[in-house]
Amino acid sequence: MHDSIWFETSAKPAVFLASDVFVEAAQRQADALGLPEVRRIFVPHPIQDATNEEMKAKAEAAVDKVIAALTR
């Protein structure tokens, strides 16, 4: 989140990506860091033990959302 906010406040578009168990924590951190509207995309949890195929599917499901967030 820190990096996304740094890029955004430096006029460089960024999107924060995390697994969906961190939705509330991400909002609290974005609020605390002063950019509550920072762009973010959440993918299904878990990540750590996902297979390569599962990670590819998560990435494919998220890529259009990331592009849309960066170009809004």
C-alpha angles and dihedrals in degrees: 000000000000092000094048091051092046091053093046094049088049090057093253115126114240139171124206113222125196141140118278096254087075099058096109095039091050092052092049091050093046089051092048092048092052101249107091092165095057110143115257139173125197126204127196117281136268110061105155098066099030117127122240089258092051091049091049090052091049091050093048090050092050104041097083090048091051092050091047092049092050094049100044 
